[in-house]
């Protein structure tokens, strides 16, 4: 019986979702169209270890302009046929600041590895963790530098696409 209870507690520590949202906003003064949303991002958070992970299918990002969607998935940008997902795996710093069993809002820093295309880079982001009635909600906004991930091109050079787009993430576990 103790083994069953212990196993249940271990599984209860890892929360998952398949409906996290990531938005990509690379708008500039010259072009307001480079915005996309992906509402089917897979995510997990382990409340015992502070480990977090997210994975997004590149082709699931939806643009209002189909031409931009084609460019985004093309070889010069995300090259989604060769690199179909981007991912992040990391850990909450100072996990003891978060009480997952108590309603509240907790500001934390997450350090981890972002992989876009074939490039992995350490990233640090501020995350808001909100606990309400036992449900965990997370949100974060941060910027990445496209050239760090090998993404270049005429649209960026011409100022039609931001060199450092804003990425916003939200999830409910």
Secondary structure as a PSIPRED ss2 file (coil, helix, strand):
# PSIPRED VFORMAT (PSIPRED V4.0)

   1 X C   1.000  0.000  0.000
   2 X H   0.000  1.000  0.000
   3 X H   0.000  1.000  0.000
   4 X H   0.000  1.000  0.000
   5 X H   0.000  1.000  0.000
   6 X H   0.000  1.000  0.000
   7 X H   0.000  1.000  0.000
   8 X H   0.000  1.000  0.000
   9 X H   0.000  1.000  0.000
  10 X H   0.000  1.000  0.000
  11 X H   0.000  1.000  0.000
  12 X H   0.000  1.000  0.000
  13 X H   0.000  1.000  0.000
  14 X E   0.000  0.000  1.000
  15 X E   0.000  0.000  1.000
  16 X E   0.000  0.000  1.000
  17 X E   0.000  0.000  1.000
  18 X E   0.000  0.000  1.000
  19 X E   0.000  0.000  1.000
  20 X E   0.000  0.000  1.000
  21 X E   0.000  0.000  1.000
  22 X E   0.000  0.000  1.000
  23 X E   0.000  0.000  1.000
  24 X E   0.000  0.000  1.000
  25 X E   0.000  0.000  1.000
  26 X C   1.000  0.000  0.000
  27 X C   1.000  0.000  0.000
  28 X C   1.000  0.000  0.000
  29 X C   1.000  0.000  0.000
  30 X C   1.000  0.000  0.000
  31 X C   1.000  0.000  0.000
  32 X C   1.000  0.000  0.000
  33 X C   1.000  0.000  0.000
  34 X C   1.000  0.000  0.000
  35 X E   0.000  0.000  1.000
  36 X E   0.000  0.000  1.000
  37 X E   0.000  0.000  1.000
  38 X E   0.000  0.000  1.000
  39 X E   0.000  0.000  1.000
  40 X E   0.000  0.000  1.000
  41 X E   0.000  0.000  1.000
  42 X E   0.000  0.000  1.000
  43 X E   0.000  0.000  1.000
  44 X E   0.000  0.000  1.000
  45 X E   0.000  0.000  1.000
  46 X E   0.000  0.000  1.000
  47 X C   1.000  0.000  0.000
  48 X C   1.000  0.000  0.000
  49 X C   1.000  0.000  0.000
  50 X C   1.000  0.000  0.000
  51 X E   0.000  0.000  1.000
  52 X E   0.000  0.000  1.000
  53 X E   0.000  0.000  1.000
  54 X E   0.000  0.000  1.000
  55 X E   0.000  0.000  1.000
  56 X E   0.000  0.000  1.000
  57 X E   0.000  0.000  1.000
  58 X H   0.000  1.000  0.000
  59 X H   0.000  1.000  0.000
  60 X H   0.000  1.000  0.000
  61 X C   1.000  0.000  0.000
  62 X E   0.000  0.000  1.000
  63 X E   0.000  0.000  1.000
  64 X C   1.000  0.000  0.000
  65 X C   1.000  0.000  0.000
  66 X H   0.000  1.000  0.000
  67 X H   0.000  1.000  0.000
  68 X H   0.000  1.000  0.000
  69 X H   0.000  1.000  0.000
  70 X H   0.000  1.000  0.000
  71 X H   0.000  1.000  0.000
  72 X H   0.000  1.000  0.000
  73 X H   0.000  1.000  0.000
  74 X C   1.000  0.000  0.000
  75 X C   1.000  0.000  0.000
  76 X C   1.000  0.000  0.000
  77 X C   1.000  0.000  0.000
  78 X C   1.000  0.000  0.000
  79 X C   1.000  0.000  0.000
  80 X C   1.000  0.000  0.000
  81 X C   1.000  0.000  0.000
  82 X C   1.000  0.000  0.000
  83 X C   1.000  0.000  0.000
  84 X C   1.000  0.000  0.000
  85 X E   0.000  0.000  1.000
  86 X E   0.000  0.000  1.000
  87 X E   0.000  0.000  1.000
  88 X E   0.000  0.000  1.000
  89 X E   0.000  0.000  1.000
  90 X E   0.000  0.000  1.000
  91 X E   0.000  0.000  1.000
  92 X E   0.000  0.000  1.000
  93 X C   1.000  0.000  0.000
  94 X C   1.000  0.000  0.000
  95 X H   0.000  1.000  0.000
  96 X H   0.000  1.000  0.000
  97 X H   0.000  1.000  0.000
  98 X C   1.000  0.000  0.000
  99 X C   1.000  0.000  0.000
 100 X C   1.000  0.000  0.000
 101 X C   1.000  0.000  0.000
 102 X C   1.000  0.000  0.000
 103 X C   1.000  0.000  0.000
 104 X E   0.000  0.000  1.000
 105 X E   0.000  0.000  1.000
 106 X E   0.000  0.000  1.000
 107 X E   0.000  0.000  1.000
 108 X E   0.000  0.000  1.000
 109 X E   0.000  0.000  1.000
 110 X E   0.000  0.000  1.000
 111 X E   0.000  0.000  1.000
 112 X E   0.000  0.000  1.000
 113 X E   0.000  0.000  1.000
 114 X E   0.000  0.000  1.000
 115 X E   0.000  0.000  1.000
 116 X E   0.000  0.000  1.000
 117 X C   1.000  0.000  0.000
 118 X C   1.000  0.000  0.000
 119 X E   0.000  0.000  1.000
 120 X E   0.000  0.000  1.000
 121 X E   0.000  0.000  1.000
 122 X E   0.000  0.000  1.000
 123 X E   0.000  0.000  1.000
 124 X E   0.000  0.000  1.000
 125 X E   0.000  0.000  1.000
 126 X E   0.000  0.000  1.000
 127 X E   0.000  0.000  1.000
 128 X E   0.000  0.000  1.000
 129 X E   0.000  0.000  1.000
 130 X E   0.000  0.000  1.000
 131 X E   0.000  0.000  1.000
 132 X E   0.000  0.000  1.000
 133 X C   1.000  0.000  0.000
 134 X C   1.000  0.000  0.000
 135 X E   0.000  0.000  1.000
 136 X E   0.000  0.000  1.000
 137 X E   0.000  0.000  1.000
 138 X E   0.000  0.000  1.000
 139 X E   0.000  0.000  1.000
 140 X E   0.000  0.000  1.000
 141 X E   0.000  0.000  1.000
 142 X E   0.000  0.000  1.000
 143 X E   0.000  0.000  1.000
 144 X C   1.000  0.000  0.000
 145 X C   1.000  0.000  0.000
 146 X H   0.000  1.000  0.000
 147 X H   0.000  1.000  0.000
 148 X H   0.000  1.000  0.000
 149 X H   0.000  1.000  0.000
 150 X C   1.000  0.000  0.000
 151 X C   1.000  0.000  0.000
 152 X C   1.000  0.000  0.000
 153 X C   1.000  0.000  0.000
 154 X H   0.000  1.000  0.000
 155 X H   0.000  1.000  0.000
 156 X H   0.000  1.000  0.000
 157 X H   0.000  1.000  0.000
 158 X C   1.000  0.000  0.000
 159 X C   1.000  0.000  0.000
 160 X C   1.000  0.000  0.000
 161 X C   1.000  0.000  0.000
 162 X C   1.000  0.000  0.000
 163 X C   1.000  0.000  0.000
 164 X C   1.000  0.000  0.000
 165 X C   1.000  0.000  0.000
 166 X E   0.000  0.000  1.000
 167 X E   0.000  0.000  1.000
 168 X E   0.000  0.000  1.000
 169 X E   0.000  0.000  1.000
 170 X E   0.000  0.000  1.000
 171 X E   0.000  0.000  1.000
 172 X E   0.000  0.000  1.000
 173 X C   1.000  0.000  0.000
